[in-house]
């Protein structure tokens, strides 16, 4: 029998193929619209796709995920809400697919819900742990609450007056200069484009429009303005107006960071870009995590006076992250940032004064403690809530410290380093895979075990995708047993493990995974762990867990008598040593147990430094200082042999051990706080000194070569002061130093005298003022500016006279010194006329230009104008402070003089 065409039966396969073809056709169309940034049209097409029948859960999840991405790119609050909803739907439809969690994490990040964002992205990372896209996003989120300083971004709610002030400061202009120039600033190529870009970015005077902002920033960038480059990079970095693109962001950051400024206007954006690069290397955002490169970029940014970079670099030096640990450098960077008004730096600086770890060789003096309180109070006055709380805590401790409990609490506080230290995610393959593989090839047993962990975690993930709970648990159990301290069970696996323990209560692998996820439930585990250990008495993981269970329960004796059949097990030997200590066993027995562990352990085992520090603690307690020093140094050496995935190394109590170590080693070398060696190190590690000297010498070179002082210095140093000093009265003034001056407040210290030494050559500014750099008796330095110095009007002869008068080693007594705020975070000591100073040139050729030491000094062989007490001082001045740049010009002036 034959059917007419209209009567033919439908072929189910043909119908299914038609639906499939329609699905692919619509999906291709929607994806193309998305790529063309036609997000609203893409959303409509994705919605049509969802209305097709017989779509698999996986295909539905993909469409919801793509529609979520489209809503996300629109950026409005209502569209972000829809993006959130679609991402959640994708997760429900395909819970084992990473992209739903990724989409949800990005929405949370956009809404600045950082904890939720991290949780979602963590799950995406578990399901796709080799994805650079996921890892970059996760690192970006973590960077937001990692504690590192970011460059503050101006608020979109600024008033017109605030915007005017910002523009004026931005250009380095006084009010009159800005008023005269305002009518054409916004139309200036480059500068005008940047300000227009800012307006569109913040929605000030125009509707907020990131794409418009990007257009103006690009115009400025193409004209060579680094600020345009940096701002464009930030739009890509934050995903504003574009899909977040770290590669593109890094491109613009690098371009801005490597720009050579030709004036003040061109310098804006350079330190910010250098700081942004450092943050990305610090957090592994868009690049492999590299603390050394981060430190290098922070260093460059600090030389361009980036205060957030100074705070972060101080933290790196404090913990030895990417740089060799140097507490004095950390102290100096915190101090530089604190003097510039940063409250986080103030708190850290106060903490260092309280512990005296800026100098190291002794407990803090009353003067140190007073200085600590000064900075803590300043931070509190500026509204830092953590500083307020710390002041309250210290006030409370004053009454408690007399008691045994209070003293113990204060001692504990001293031993804990309160600065931020980020513990590594040791099983992050994206970050550490390459370095661990290289170490394994070199024969590292620790690295080889690490590779086994990754292999088993990957097998567990594959089994999870295939719904094979038996294989998942077997692979996960192997990873846990290789290193239970670093292998954490992903939350996604919890339901499978909790279900399987009900059906397979006596399966060893299931038991191990179950203990690992529930280890924090101490009360429930107290009875469970010994019970399952009886079933598997030969299992090393269970034996170790039972031992730690006894220790956590405060029963070290039981841990010591606990029987196990693994005499060469490193975790069990380490645990036994701890049990001896907690059981207050003989020191010799404890040391022997630690030595037995060290004899068996590979040199890069993460517990090796810990063992040496435990030995150091014991020897110090028993007053065996020689062995204490030996063991502490062995611990430091062992840290250097650790795999990168275990760095920076953390040992609770190390800060206190380090203090004791410095005391003991300095006893042996007979070096005190005020020795010349320490003085040289202080000078060498002081960022403020390097910045001010280099700036002063750049201005000197600029005048010598071009006949003008740099535009930046002119704008900064010639502003009209808002306050007038009292007439000078030299009878019985109060002597003060820079410690008595609040560097963050515009204030005249009437009735006071500040005695300083000039440390560099004077510069003659366009308005007849003279600028140089000065140092007080404590070695603290600052800018110095004097107005109305008598001049002839002949610029060259006036500059020659300036160099003769204001030269290194001339002592100045300044009456009524004015701490003048050039702008927020930058100050100078200013006087209005010569009657406010007395000059004493008697030490011109008797003191070293670098360290100020009075000794046999020799002149620079080239210019004959600089004097040094040693080759070290000469080398430091030549290389770090750019004497090589001014030497040939000083030689010319020397011949004229």
N, C-alpha and C positions, 0 to 999 in steps of 0.2 A: 504493500500500500504506500502511495506517495502522498506527501503533504505539500500544500501550497506554501510559498515563502512566508506568508503571514501566519501560517499554522505550525511552523517548525518548532519543535521542543527546544528550550534553551539548554545549551551545554554548560553545566556548572563550571567546568574548567575554563571555558571560554569567558564566562562572566567574571570569574575570579581574575583571569588575566587582564580583562578590561579594567577592573577595579585597580589592579596593580599598576597598570599603565597610567591610569588617571592619577593615582597616588604619586608616582614618580614624576609625572609631568608637573603637577601642582607643587610638589616639594622643590623641584628644580627652579620653578618660577619664584617661589617664596624665598629660597636661598639667594637667588640672583637679586631680588629686590632688597634683601638685607645687605648684601655686599655693595649695592648701589646707594646704601644709606636711606632708602625709602621705607622707613620703619613702619609707618602707619599702613602702607599698602601691604607690606610683608605680613603684618599682624592679621589683616583681613584674609590673606591667602592661607596662612597657617590655620585660621579659624575654619575656613572651608575644608581644609584637610581633615580636621577633627570630626567633621560631619560625615566623612566617608564610613561606610559600614565595613565590618569584618577586618578592622585593623588589629594587628597584634599589640599586646601590651607594650612591647619594646618600641614599635613604631609610634604608638601614641605618646610614649615617654619622650621620644626624640622630638616630636612636634611640639609638645608642651615646653620642652627645654628650649627649642629654637624661638618659640613665641615669647618665652620668658626673657631671652636675650634681646629680642626686639623691644619689648616693653622697657627693659633696663636701659637701653640706649636713648629712649625718649627723655628719661631723667626726671620727670615730674613726680611729685609725691603719689599721685593717683596711679601713674604708670608703674612706679616701683612697687606699689601694693599688688598690682596685677602680676608683675614679674615674680614677686614672692609666692603668690598663689599658684602660678604655673610651675614654678620650681618644685614646690611641695607636691603637686600632682604628679610630676615626673618621677619623684622619689617613690611615691606610693605605687605607681605602675611598674617601676623597675628599680627596686631597692638595692640591687647589687651593681648598678651602673653609676659610675663616678660623677657624670656630668650634672645630674640633678642636684647633688650636694654642692658642686662647684657653683652652679647658678645661684643657689640659695645663699651660699657664703658671700658671693659678690654683692647681693642685695643687702645683706646685713652690713657688709663693709661700707656700702654707699650711705647707709643710714647711721653709720658710726656705732653700730652695735657690735663692738669688737669681740666680746666673749662668744657671742652666738656665731659670728663670722668664723672665728677660729675653730669652733666645734664642728661646723659644717665642712669647712675646708680640710680639717683633720681627717674626716671620714672620706672625703674625695681623695685625699692623699693615700689613705690605706688602700683604696680600690684602684688607684693608678699612681703608685709610688714613684714611678720613673718619669712622670709628667713634669716638665719644667714649668709649664703654664700654671699647674696647680701649686707647685712649690713656690714659685714667684709670688703668687697671690697670698699664699699662707704666710710667707716671710714678710710681705707688705703689711698684713694685718698684725702680725706679731711685733713688727717694728713700732706700731702705734702705741703699744703699752709696754715696750721693753725698757723704758726709762731713759732712753737717749734723747738729748735735746734736739729739737727740730727748729728750723727757721720759722719764726712767727709770721703767719700770713695776715695781712690787714683784714679787718672785719668788713662785711658788706654793709653794716649799719652805720658807717662813719657819717658824721655831719659834714656840711660844706666847709666849716671852719677847720675841722680835723684834716680834711683832704688838702686844704690850702697849706696848712702847717707841714703835712707830709711831703707835699711837692717842694716846698721851700727847703726843708731839711735834705730831701732827696738831691736837690741841685746844689746844696752847700751855700745857699744864699741867705743874707740877712733880710729883714722885712722890706727895707727900702729897695734893695736890689731886686727882690722878687716882685715888688709892686711895679717897678719900672719895666721889668721884663715880661710880666704876666700876660700882656696883650698879645704877645707873639709866641709864647712858649708852646701853647697847644697846637700851633701850626708848624712848629719846627720839625723837619724830617727826623725821624728816629725818636727823639724825646717826646714830641707830641703824639706820635703813634703809640708809644709805651703808655702814656697817660690815658689815651683813648681806650687802649686795650684793658687797662685797669678798670676803667669805668664800666665797660661791658662785662668784664669778669665778675664784678661785684654788684652790678645793677645799680650804679650810682648815676642818677640823672637820665638814665636810659634803661630800657628793659634788659634784664640779665640775658646775655647771649654769648656763650662760650665760643661759638664758631666765629662770631664777629671779633671777639677778643683775640682769637688765634690769628685772624687776618691782619690785625694791626701789629701784633707781636711779630709776625712773620716779616712785615714791612721793615720794622726796626731791626730785626735779626739780619735781614739781607743788606742793611746799611752798615752792619758791623757792630751793632749795639749788643753787648753780652746780656744785658737785662732782658731784651726781647727774646734772645735764645733761651735763657733760663726760664722765663715765664711760659714760653711755648713748650719747653720740656716738662714743666709742671702740669700743664693741661693734659699731656699724654700720660704722664705718670699717675695722675689722679683719675684719669678717665673722664675728664670734663670736656664735653663737646666732641670727643673721639672715643673709640673703643680703647680701653687701657692698653698701652703699647710701651713696655719697658725698654725695648730696643730703640725705638724712636726717641723716647725720653733721654736715654743715655747718650744718644748721638748729639742732642742739643745741649745737654749738660756738659759734655766733653768740649764741644765747640766753644761754649761760654767760658768754661774753666780755663781753657788754654789761650784765651784772648789776651793780647798785650794791651793794657790800657794806655791811652794817650792823654787822658785828662780825667778829672773827677767824674764827668758825665759818663764816660765809657767804663768806669770801674764798677759801677753798680751792676750786680748780677754775677760778677766773677766769684766773690767769696761764697755767695749763696749756691752757685752751681757746684763749686768745689765741695761744699758741705753736703749737698745732695748726693754727689758721687760717693763720698765717704759713707753716708748712711746706707746707700745701696750695697756697697761692698761689706759693710758691717752686718747687714741683715740678709745678704744673699738675694737681693731683689733684682731680677733681670740679669744678674751675673753670679758666678760662683762666690760663695762667701769667702772673704779674704780680709782678715783683720789688719794684715800688714799694709795692703793697698789702702784700706780705710784710714789707717794712721797717716799714711803719706799725703792723702788728700786733706785730712783734717789739718795737718801741719801747714800745707799751702794756704788753706782758708784762714788759719790763725794769723799768718803773716799779712793777710789782707783784713785783719781785725774782725774776724768772725767769732763772736763770743760763744754761740752754741758749740762751735767746733772746739774751742778751748776747753769747755766743760767735758765734752765727749773724749777728747784726747787725754785729758787728765785721768779720766776713768780707765782708759786703756793702759796708761802708764802705771796706775795704781794696781792693776791686776796682771800686768804683763801680757796683754792680749794684742798680738801682732807686733809688739815692741818688747824690748828687754825691760823687765820691771824696774821702775825708777821712781821711788816715792818722792824724792825731792822735785823731780820734774812734775809729778802729779800735783804736788803742793803749789808750785809756781804757776801752773796753768789754772788751777782753781783760784789762786789769788788774783791773777790777771783778769779772769772773768768776774770775780766778786767785786773788784775795784771798778769794773765797768757796769755794775748794777745788777748782775744776775743772781737771783736769790738761791737757786739750786747750788751754784758755786759757793755762795756765802755759807750755806749749811755745811757743805763738804769741807770748806776751809775751817770753819769752827770746829768740826769734828777732828780735823787733823791737829789743830792747836790743842784740843783737849787731850789727844793721845800723844802729842809731840812727835808724830811720825813725819812731819816735814823735816825735822832735823835728825831724829832717830836715837841719839845716844843716851837719853835719860828720860826719866818721868817728867811730865810737864811742870813748869814752874808756875808761880802765882801770876807772873806776867803773861805766860802762854794762855792760862785759863782765862785771864781778863780779856785777852785779845779774842779768844774763842767766843766769849759772851758778847763782845762788841759786834762781831759779825752775825751771830745768831739773833741778836736784838735788831740789827739792821734789816735782816731778812724778815723778821716778824713785823717790823714797822712798815715794810713794803707789802704786807698782806700775805706772806707765805704761811699757810696754815700749818704745814709740817714744822716750821721753825717755832711757831706758837706752841704746838704740842710738845716739842723737845724742851722748850724753856720750862713748861709746866712739869715735865718729867724730871728735869734736873733739880727743880725746886723741891719736888717731893723727895728725891734721892738725898738731898742735903740732910733731911731729918732721919732718913733710914740708914744712911751709910755707917752710922756708929754701931748699928747692930750687925751681928754675924750674917743674917740673911740679906740685909741691905748691902753689906760689903760684897758678898758673893754675887749679888745681882749686878752691882756696878762693875765688878771684875769681869763678869760675863759680857757686859755691854762693851767693855774695852776690847775683849778678845774677838768680838764679831765685827767684821768689816761691813759697815753700813752702806757703802757705795754699791752700785748695781753690778752684779756679776751674772752674766747669762750662762747657764749651764747648757752644754751642747746636747743636741738631739743625736745621740751616738749612732742610732740605726737609720739616720737619714742618708739613703743611698745617693741621692742626687748631689748632696754636699760632700760626702766622704768616700763614695765608691771608688773613685780613681786612686786616691791616696792609699786606701786600704789594700786595693789590688796590687799596687806597686810594692807595698810593704810585704805582702804575702809572697810575691815573687822573690823578694830578698831573703825569704826564709823565716819571717816573723810568724810564730805559732799563734800569737794573739790575733794577728790579722787574718790568718787562715781560719781560725774559729769564727771570726767576724763574717767572713765570706760564707761560711756554712750557715750562720744565722740568717743571712739574707736569702740564701737558697731555700731554706726551710720556710721562711716567711712568704716567699713567692709561691712555693708549693701549696701552702695553706690558702693563699688567695685564689689560686687556680681551682682548688677543691671547693672553696666557697662559691665561686661562680658556677660550678657544676653541681651544687647542692650535695656534695659528698662530705657529710659531717665527720665520718670516720677518718678519711684522709686528711681533712683539715686539722682535726685534733691531734693526729699522729705527727704531722709536720710542725704544728705550733708547739707541741710538747718537746720536740727535739730542739727547737730554737730556744725555748725557756731553759732547758737543761744545759745548754751551752753557756748562757749567761743570764741568770734570772734577774739580775739587777737592772739590766738595760732593756730587756724584752718586755714590753707592755702589751696586754691583750687588747686589741681594738674593740671598741664598744659594739661594733657591728656583729662581732662573734659571740657576744654575751648570751643572747637567747639560745643559740645552738648548743653552747656548752652547758647552760643551765638545764636545758631539756635533756641532753644526753646523760648528765650525771644521774638523772632519775631512772633512765633505762639501763645504764651501764655503771652502776655505783662502784663496781670493783675493777673497772678498767683503769690501768695505771696512767695512760696518757690523759684520759678524761679527768682523773683525780688531780693530776699536775696542773692542767689548764684551769680547773675549778679553783684550786688553791690560789693560783696566780691572780685570778680576777677578784677573789674575795679575801685576799691577804689582809686588807685593812679591817675586816670584821674580826678583830682579835678574840673577842669573847666566844664567838661561834667556832672559831678555828682552834681554840685552846684544847678542846677535847677531840676534835675531828682529826687533826694532824697526827697525834700519837697513835690514834686508832688505825688510820690507813698505813702508817709506817710499819705496824705489826704485820700487815698483809704483804708489804714489800720492804723488808729490812735491809736489802742490799742496794736499794736505790739511793744514789748519791744526793739527788735533789731533795728527797724526803728527809734524808738524814740531816742535811744542812738546815732544812726548814724546821725540823724538830728542835735542833740546837738553838736557832734564833728565837724560836717560840719560848724556850726556857729563859733565855736572856731577856726577852721583852717582858716576861712575867716576873722578872726580878729574882730568878733562881739560877745564878751562874754555877752553883755547885752541881745541880742536876745536869747542866750542859756539859760540865767536865766529866761526869761519870757516865754520860750518854754513850752507848756502845755503837760503833759503826765499823764497817768493813772496807774502808777506803783510806788506808794509811797515807797515800800520796795525793789525796784530794786537796787542791789548793784552797777552795772555799772552806772546807772543814778544818784545815790547819789554821787558816786565818781566824775562823770563828773560835777555835780552841784558844788561841792567843788572847782574844778579847775576853773570853770567859775567865781566863786566869787573872786578867787585870781586874775585872768586875768582882771576882771572888777575893780580891785583895791578896792574891798569892805573892810569893817572894819575887822581888824584882828580877833576880837572876833567872828564875823559871820563866817569867814573862818574856825577858829578852831572848832567852833560848828558843822559845816558841816562835817568836818573830824571826829569828835567824834561820830556823828550820824552814819557815815559809820562804824566806828570801833565797835560800839555797836551792829550792825547787822551782821557783817562779821564773818565767822569762823576764828579761830586763824591762820589757814594755808592758808587763802586766799592770793594769790600773791600780792594783793594791800595793805595788812596790813602794811608791812615794809615801803612801799612808803608813806603811810599816816603819819606814825610817823616821817619820815624824812622831810616831808613837814611841819609838826608842828615844828620840830626842827629848820628849816630854819626861820620860822616866829618868834619864840621866840628869836633866835640869833639876827635877824634884830631889834627886839624891846628891845634888851639888857637885856632880862630876862634869864640870863645864867644858873640859877638853873634848870628852866624848859627845857631849851635847852639841858642840859646834860641828864636830865631824859628822854626826848623824843628820843634823839639819842640812848641811851642805850636800850630803848624799841624797837627801830627799829632793833638794833643788835640782841636782844632776839627774835624778831618776825622772823628774817631771819632763825634762828635755827629751827623754827617750820615748815618751808616750806617743801613741798614734794621735793624729789630729782630731779624731772623733772623741777623744777623752780630754780635750783641752778647750778652754782654760781649766786647769786642775783646781778642784775645790777640796780643802781640808779644814773642817771646823776647828778653830783654835790656832790656825797657822799665823794669823795676824799677831797674836800675843807671842808665839814662838819667835817670830821675826823680830819683834821688839827686843826680846831677851838676847837673840843672836847678835843684833847690832851692838847692844851694850857690851857683850863679851868680846866681840871682835875689835871693837874700838878701844877696849881696855888694853888689848894686846898690842895695838899700834900706837897707843898713847895720843890719840887724836881727840881734841875737844870741839865743842860747838863753834868756837870763835877762831879756830885755826885757819891759816891761810889757804890750806887745801880745800876746806869747806867753802871758804869765801870764793875761791875760783870756781868751784862746782856750782855755787849759787848764781854767779854771774853767767856761767855757761848755759845754765838751764832756765834762765829767766826770759820768757817770751816777750814780756813788755820791753825789756832793755833792747832786745834785738829789733823789735818793731820800731821803737822810737829812734834808735840810732840809725837804722837803715833809712827810715823816712827822712831824717834830718840830712843824711848824706846824699840822698837822692835830690833833695832841694838844693843842696850845696853844688852838686854836679850840674843841675839844671841852670843855676845862675852862672856858673863858670863857663858853660858851653853855649848857652842861649841868651844870657843876660836877664833871665826872668826866673822867679821862684815858681814852683809848681802851683797850678791853679787850685789844687786841693788845699794846700797849706795857706794860701792867701785867703780863701773863703773862710776857712776855719778860724784863723788866728786874728782876723781883722774885724770881727763882729763887734758892734757897740755893746759894752757891758751894761747889765741891768742894775748894778749896784755901784756905789762910790765909797771908797775907803775913807776912814777918818784921817785927818792930817797926821803925818808921822810924828811919834813921840818916842824918842830913844831912851828915855829914863825908865829903868826897871821893867822892861817888858818880860812877859812869860815866854820861856823857851819851849818850842814845840818841834816835833818831827812829823813826818808824813803819817805816822801811826795815829797822831792826834787829829788828823784832818779827815773828814768824811768825804771820800773821793766821789760819792754819788750825789752830793748836795752843793748847790751854788751858794757859797758862804764866804764872807770876809772875816778873818780872825784878827779883829782889832785888838790892840794891846799885846800882841804876840810877835815873837821873832822866830823865823825859820832860817837855820843855818845850813847851807848846802854847798856842794862842790860842782862846778860845771864839768860835764863829762864829754862834751863835743863842741865843735866850732859853731860860732854864732851865724845865723842867717839874717840878712837884711831884707825885710819885706817891703812891698811896694808903697805902703803908707808910712814908711819910716820906722816902724816897730822892729824890734829885734827878737828873734826866737832862738832858743837853744834847748838843751836837755840838762837836767840837774839831778844830783844824788844826795840824800841825807846821810847821817852818820851810821844808820842801820842798813845802808845799801839799797834803800828803796829809791826808785827814780820816777821822774815826771817831766812834763813839758814845762818850759818857762817862757814867759812873754813880757817884754817891757816896752812901754809906749813913750813917746816924746823924747827919745834919746837925741841929744844935739847932733845935727848933721850939717854937712857943708852944701849939700845939693848935688855934688859930683858923685854919681853912683859908684864908680869904681874906687875912688879914694875912701868913700864912706864904708864900702864893703871891706877894704883893707883895714880900716880902723876898727870895724866890728870884729874882725878876726883877731886883731891884736888884743882887744879888750875882753871879748867874751870867748875865751879859749879854755881847753881842758886844764883842770887843776886850779883855776881861779876860784877862790871861795867867795860866796855871796851871803851877806846877812840881809834878810828881807823882813821889813817891819810891816805889820798889818797885811800879811799875805792873803791874797784873794784866790780861793779855789773856784775858778770860773768854769762853768759847764759850757763847753763849746757846743755840744749837743748831748743827748742822752747817751750815757756810757763813755763819754770822752771829756776829759778835763785838762786844765792847765793852771799853773800858778802864775797869776797875772799881777803886775803893778803898773800904775798909771804914769809914773815919771821917775827919773833918777833919784829923787829925794827919798824914795822908799827903799833904797838899797845902799849897802856899803860893800865895795869890792876889795878883796885882798889877794894880790897876785904873787905873794911871797913863795908859794909852793909850785909855781909853774913848771920848773925843771927838776923837781925833787920827788914827785910822785909818779907812779906808773899810771898811764892813761886808762888802762883797762881795770886793774884791781884796786888802784889807789894806794898801793903799798909804798911806804917811804923806804927806799933802798937805793943801791947803786943801779942807776938806770941808763939805758943806751937809746939813742935816737934811731928812728927808722933810717936805714941807709940811703933811701931814695929821696924822701921829702925833708928829712931832718926836723920835722915838726911834731911827730908823734914820739912818745917816750915809753919804753917798756922795761919791766923788771926781769922778764924771762922770755924764752922762745915760745913758751905756751901762750903767754898773753899776746905776744906779737902775732902768732898764728891765728888765735881766736879773733883778734881784731881784723886781720887781713881777710880771712875767709868768711866768718859769720857776720861781722859788722860792716863789711864792705869798705875797709880801708883801702883795698886795692883800687876801688872806684874813685876815691877822692885823692889818692896819693899824688898823682901827677899834677892835679890842680893846686894842692897844698905846696908842692915844690915851686910853682910859679909865685905864689904869695910869699914863700920863704925868701926867695931871691929879692922880692920887692921890699921885704922887711929888713 
